[in-house]
């Protein structure tokens, strides 16, 4: 019962966030410099042609009217047309999102598994040389931005070693090897800093848990060290890691824009850059709403996992 109430409350909050973000996104997009009509017709179009197109697109209507028209259409499944490409925005977003989901999915799995594993290893080898080496590597990986790692990866793996393609995307129909080869470098670059982020937090959390009274009591009862770690320490140490993984899901989305641009990968991030450059408002608005929804759902999943691991949270959340 508590879990159902907790879930309903969080879903209501998510819908409120999406509604608020829709207002914010619509407002930000409409104060961007540039003119849609000029982007479509060209900078040498006549004022009469510009005025006619603006009237046809409804760009002269008050902003609240434009917002309501856009929101109500989107709620009915009409995501508008790309003004530049004259194609429905939904298929363009879906195709690009599918490609970005490949990068995000593989990267997130690597971040979660690698970050937690390295954090546990560092915590259980606290003070040793391996722990110090991992700590130094974490600082370096967190401090250096994605575009620098992307340039190094292209130079080393693509130019010097000639092992992997430097740019582009290959569909599955071109062969599994080619499809996978085009994903390796973007996934690797996306994961570097966030693996270090998760491993640092996991290490810190695990060290705190290992010094707690219930872990010391479990050891005093003579329980095997493996059982102490996996049964008593790990579930509690993972709570902060789940929170930071949800945050990293948002950072991952931001990193995808940079990585897709560097590697010329045709995903959602590159499509948003295309829409911004050409002032394609419907495409940009839908793309930003999709990014917002992905981030909001990631946080909802994190809260649910947090509540499952710690019943006190769902009871408090349901009754608050």
C-alpha positions, 0 to 999 in steps of 0.5 A: 500500500505504501509503495503504491501511494509512493509511486502515485505521488512520484508520478504526479510530481513527474507530470508536474515537472514535465508541464513546468519544463514545457513552459520553460522550453517553449519560452527559451526557444522563442527568445533565441536569436534568429527568425524561422522564416529567414531560416526556411526561405533564406536571408535574401527572401523578400519582406512580403514572403517572410510576412506571408510565411510567418502568418502561415506558421502562426508566428505572429500569434501571442505566445500563450496562444502558440504555447497552447496550440503546441502543447495540445497538439503534442498531447494528441500525438502531433509533434509538428513538422520540421520546418527545415526538412519538411518532415514530421518531427516525431520520426526524426526524433525517434530515429535519432533517439534510438541511436542515442539510446544505444550509446546511452544504454551501453555507456550506462551499463559500463558506468554502473557496473564498472563504477560500482566494481571499482569503488568496491575494490578500492574500498576493500583495498583501502590504503594500498597502492592499488587504491591510491592509483585508482584515486589518482585515476579518478581525479584525472578522469573527472577533471578532463572533459569529454571532447579532449578524451574524444580527440585522444581516442580518435588520434590513438585508436583511429589514426595511429592504430587504425583499429576503429572508425573515427566517425559515423554510424553503421546500421546492423544491416551492415554487419554486427562487427561494423555496427559495434566498431562505430559504437566503441569509441563514443561509448568509451569516451562517454563512460570515462568521467562518469565511471570515475564519478560513481566509483569515487562515491561508491568507495566513500560510501562503502568505507563509511558502511564498513565502519558502521556498528552493524557491520562490526557486529556482523564480523564479531559474530564470525560471519564470513567476510563475503557475506558481510560485504554482500549481505550487510554492507553492499545494499546500504552502500549502494543507496548513494550510488543509485542517486548519483547514477540518476544524476549521471543519467542527466550528465550522460545526456549532456555528454552525448551532445558533445560526443555525437558532435565530435564523432559525427554520430547521427543521434539526438544530440547532433539533431538538437545542434542541427535544429539550433543552428537552423532555428527549427523550432518544432524539432528543437522543442520536441527534442528538448522535451524528450531529453527532459522526459528521459531525465525525469524518468531516470530520476523516478526509477532511481527514487523507486530503487531507493525506496525498494532498498530502504523501506523508510523512504517509501513510508515517509514519501507516501505519508508526507 
